[in-house]
Amino acid sequence: MKQLTLTERQKEVLALLVKGNTMREVATILKISPRTVAFHKHRMMSALEITSSSELILYAIRRSMLRASSR
C-alpha cells in the first residue's frame, strides 16, 4: 500500500470517518456538502489504490491517525 500525504481537510474527514461518523454527519460537522466529503474520500482511496471504506479506515488506524477520543 502506498504512503499518502493528506491535506488538512482530508485529515479532518478521515479522522471523523474513523470515529464512525457517516459521510452526511462528517459534512454537517465540517459544514461542507456530503458530495465534497465523498470527493475527499474518493481522492484518498484513489491515491492509496484501495477499494473499500474499511481499507481506508484500516490505513488510518495502522498509521496511528486514530486518536483516543470519544465521539
C-alpha positions as CSV (number, residue, x, y, z in Angstrom):
1,M,0.0,0.0,0.0
2,K,1.2,3.5,-0.9
3,Q,2.0,6.2,1.6
4,L,-0.2,9.3,1.2
5,T,0.4,12.9,2.2
6,L,-3.0,14.2,3.3
7,T,-4.3,17.8,3.1
8,E,-5.6,19.2,6.4
9,R,-9.2,18.8,5.2
10,Q,-8.6,15.2,4.2
11,K,-7.1,14.5,7.7
12,E,-10.3,16.0,9.2
13,V,-12.6,14.0,7.0
14,L,-10.6,10.8,7.7
15,A,-10.5,11.3,11.4
16,L,-14.3,11.8,11.6
17,L,-14.9,8.7,9.4
18,V,-12.5,6.7,11.7
19,K,-14.6,7.8,14.6
20,G,-17.6,6.1,13.0
21,N,-19.4,9.2,11.5
22,T,-21.3,8.8,8.3
23,M,-20.4,11.0,5.3
24,R,-23.5,13.0,6.0
25,E,-22.5,13.5,9.6
26,V,-19.0,14.5,8.5
27,A,-20.4,17.0,6.1
28,T,-22.6,18.5,8.8
29,I,-19.7,18.7,11.3
30,L,-17.3,20.3,8.8
31,K,-20.1,22.5,7.2
32,I,-19.4,21.1,3.7
33,S,-21.6,19.1,1.4
34,P,-21.8,15.3,1.5
35,R,-20.6,15.3,-2.1
36,T,-17.5,17.1,-1.0
37,V,-16.9,14.5,1.7
38,A,-17.3,11.8,-0.9
39,F,-14.8,13.6,-3.1
40,H,-12.2,13.8,-0.4
41,K,-12.8,10.1,0.4
42,H,-12.5,9.1,-3.2
43,R,-9.3,11.1,-3.7
44,M,-7.7,9.4,-0.7
45,M,-8.8,5.9,-1.8
46,S,-7.6,6.5,-5.4
47,A,-4.2,7.8,-4.3
48,L,-3.8,4.8,-2.0
49,E,-5.0,2.4,-4.6
50,I,-7.5,0.9,-2.2
51,T,-11.1,-0.1,-3.0
52,S,-13.1,-0.1,0.2
53,S,-14.0,2.2,3.1
54,S,-12.8,-0.4,5.6
55,E,-9.4,-0.4,3.9
56,L,-9.3,3.4,4.3
57,I,-10.1,3.2,8.0
58,L,-7.6,0.4,8.5
59,Y,-4.9,2.6,6.7
60,A,-5.7,5.4,9.2
61,I,-5.5,3.1,12.2
62,R,-2.3,1.5,11.1
63,R,-0.7,4.9,10.8
64,S,-1.8,6.0,14.2
65,M,-4.2,8.5,12.8
66,L,-6.8,7.3,15.2
67,R,-6.7,9.3,18.4
68,A,-8.0,8.1,21.7
69,S,-11.0,10.3,21.9
70,S,-14.7,9.9,22.3
71,R,-17.2,10.6,19.6
